[in-house]
Amino acid sequence: MTTPAPTPGLPVRVTARLDAPLSRWLWLVKWILVVPHVVVLFFLWIAFSLVGLIAFFAILFTARYPRPLFDFNLGVLRWSWRVSFYSYGALATDRYPPFSLREEPDYPARLDVAYPERLSRGLVLVKWWLLAIPHYIVVGFFVGGWHTGWWGGGLVAVLTVIAAVILLFTERYPRDLFDLIVGLNRWVLRLAAYASLMTDVYPPFRLDMGGDEPSVLRKTP
């Protein structure tokens, strides 16, 4: 007998739910609606960078990521993911993102990163630039660029616009496109957590599609 179990060894968990029904027209003006978030995220990502620099030295000397700093940077990633999901990183919900660094269990886009009790002092010197280079190359095709803490352009934006046009004419967001778009965003967020020194677990070169985290089959008696 086999039962599904969470994929082992992956501390970054990205989940998403496609809302229905979705407005056929709202996506045309979401670029205006997210302006307040973009302004706030601009300053949050400046703080994110400064906090990451402090965390770098803390890990280098103590092998620990101070928990308050970790929670803050995780909050910025969560906020960015919700804004991206609402806007042109997915367009998969019409629920306006909350102005919050906290986990929002009821929001259809969620992100969690397991807090590491200890991190490698040696890896902190190379993982965010040298070891992550292969992923940067791949993710560059996905997102095109990184703007104010959230991503725009690239394959994700193209697929999202295609989904929006289909929604406009059919009132339906294609499930297959949703699964692919979330999978690409999942890859981006796994890399973001790794490059931000929040985990030592190297992101897999694997496209895990769908709104739920992947599972593996585990044998049980």
C-alpha positions in Angstrom: 0.0 0.0 0.0 1.3 3.5 -0.8 0.3 6.8 0.7 1.4 10.3 -0.3 4.0 12.1 1.8 5.5 15.5 1.6 8.6 15.7 -0.5 11.5 15.3 2.0 14.3 17.8 2.4 12.6 20.8 0.8 12.2 23.5 3.5 10.4 26.0 1.1 6.7 25.3 0.6 4.7 27.3 -1.9 1.0 26.6 -2.3 -1.7 28.4 -4.3 -5.4 28.1 -5.0 -7.1 29.2 -8.2 -10.0 31.3 -7.3 -13.3 31.1 -9.1 -15.1 32.9 -10.5 -12.6 35.5 -11.7 -13.5 38.9 -13.2 -13.0 39.0 -17.0 -11.9 42.6 -16.8 -10.3 43.4 -13.5 -6.9 42.2 -14.6 -6.7 45.1 -17.1 -6.5 47.6 -14.2 -4.6 45.6 -11.5 -1.4 47.4 -12.5 -3.0 50.5 -11.0 -4.5 48.7 -8.0 -1.1 47.3 -6.9 0.6 50.7 -6.9 0.3 51.1 -3.1 1.9 47.6 -2.6 4.7 48.5 -5.0 5.5 51.6 -3.0 5.6 49.7 0.3 7.5 46.8 -1.2 10.1 49.2 -2.5 11.0 50.2 1.0 10.5 46.7 2.4 13.1 45.3 -0.1 15.6 47.9 0.9 15.1 46.7 4.5 15.2 43.1 3.3 18.7 43.7 1.8 20.0 45.3 5.0 18.6 42.6 7.1 20.1 40.0 4.8 23.5 41.7 5.2 23.2 41.5 9.0 22.1 37.9 8.8 25.1 37.1 6.6 27.6 38.1 9.3 25.5 36.5 12.0 25.6 33.2 10.2 29.3 33.6 9.4 30.1 34.0 13.1 27.4 32.0 14.9 26.0 29.6 12.2 22.5 30.9 13.1 20.1 33.2 11.3 18.6 35.4 14.1 14.9 34.4 14.3 13.5 38.0 14.3 15.5 38.8 11.1 14.4 35.5 9.5 10.8 36.2 10.2 11.0 39.7 8.8 12.6 38.5 5.5 10.1 35.6 5.3 7.3 38.1 5.7 8.7 40.2 2.8 8.8 37.2 0.6 5.2 36.2 1.6 4.0 39.8 0.8 5.7 39.8 -2.5 4.3 36.4 -3.5 0.8 37.5 -2.6 1.1 40.7 -4.7 2.6 38.7 -7.6 -0.2 36.1 -7.4 -2.8 38.8 -7.5 -1.2 40.8 -10.3 0.9 39.8 -13.3 2.8 36.9 -11.7 -0.4 34.8 -11.9 -3.6 36.8 -12.0 -5.2 33.8 -10.2 -7.2 35.7 -7.6 -9.2 38.9 -7.4 -8.8 39.1 -3.6 -6.8 42.2 -2.9 -3.5 41.2 -1.0 -3.4 42.3 2.6 -0.7 44.7 3.8 0.9 42.2 6.0 4.2 40.5 6.8 2.4 37.7 8.6 1.2 34.4 7.3 -2.3 34.8 6.0 -3.9 31.3 6.1 -7.0 32.3 4.2 -5.3 34.0 1.3 -5.0 31.7 -1.8 -1.3 32.2 -2.2 0.9 31.0 0.7 4.7 30.6 1.3 6.5 29.1 4.2 10.2 28.5 4.9 11.2 26.1 7.7 13.4 27.9 10.2 16.9 26.3 10.2 18.4 25.8 13.6 21.9 25.9 12.2 23.4 27.0 8.8 26.8 26.4 7.3 29.3 29.1 7.8 31.2 28.1 4.7 28.2 28.0 2.4 27.1 31.5 3.4 30.2 32.8 1.5 29.3 31.2 -1.8 25.8 30.0 -2.1 24.1 33.3 -2.8 26.2 34.1 -5.8 28.4 31.2 -7.0 26.3 28.2 -6.3 23.1 29.9 -7.3 24.4 31.0 -10.8 22.9 28.0 -12.7 19.5 28.8 -11.1 19.8 32.5 -11.9 20.3 31.6 -15.6 17.2 29.4 -15.7 15.0 31.8 -13.6 16.1 34.7 -15.8 14.1 33.1 -18.6 11.1 32.6 -16.3 10.8 36.1 -14.9 12.8 38.4 -17.1 13.7 40.7 -14.2 13.3 41.5 -10.5 11.5 44.7 -9.7 10.9 46.1 -6.2 10.9 42.6 -4.7 8.6 41.0 -7.2 9.1 39.7 -10.7 7.8 40.8 -14.0 8.4 39.9 -17.7 9.7 36.7 -19.0 7.9 33.4 -19.5 5.7 33.8 -16.4 4.3 37.2 -17.7 3.7 35.8 -21.2 1.8 32.8 -19.8 -0.1 34.9 -17.4 -1.3 37.3 -20.1 -2.3 34.3 -22.3 -4.4 33.0 -19.4 -5.9 36.4 -18.9 -6.9 36.7 -22.6 -8.5 33.3 -22.4 -10.3 34.3 -19.3 -11.5 37.5 -21.1 -13.2 35.5 -23.8 -14.2 32.3 -22.1 -14.7 33.4 -18.4 -12.4 30.5 -17.5 -8.8 30.4 -16.4 -7.1 27.3 -17.9 -6.2 24.9 -15.1 -3.1 23.6 -17.0 -1.8 27.1 -17.4 -2.4 27.8 -13.8 -0.4 24.7 -12.7 2.5 25.7 -15.0 2.5 29.3 -13.8 2.5 28.3 -10.2 5.3 25.8 -10.9 7.5 28.5 -12.4 6.8 30.8 -9.5 7.6 28.0 -7.1 11.0 27.6 -8.7 11.6 31.4 -8.3 10.6 31.4 -4.6 12.8 28.4 -3.8 15.8 30.2 -5.3 14.9 33.4 -3.5 14.9 31.7 -0.1 18.2 29.9 -0.9 19.9 33.1 -2.2 18.6 35.0 0.8 20.5 32.6 3.1 17.4 31.2 4.6 18.2 27.6 3.9 21.2 25.5 3.0 19.1 23.0 1.0 20.0 23.5 -2.7 16.9 24.1 -4.8 16.1 21.2 -7.2 16.3 21.7 -10.9 12.8 20.5 -11.2 9.5 22.1 -12.3 6.9 21.1 -9.7 3.7 22.2 -11.2 0.3 22.7 -9.5 -1.1 24.5 -6.5 0.1 22.0 -4.0 3.6 21.0 -3.0 4.7 17.8 -4.7 4.4 14.5 -2.9 6.4 11.3 -3.0 5.0 7.8 -2.6 5.9 6.2 0.7 5.4 2.5 1.3 3.4 1.7 4.4 2.5 -1.7 5.7 
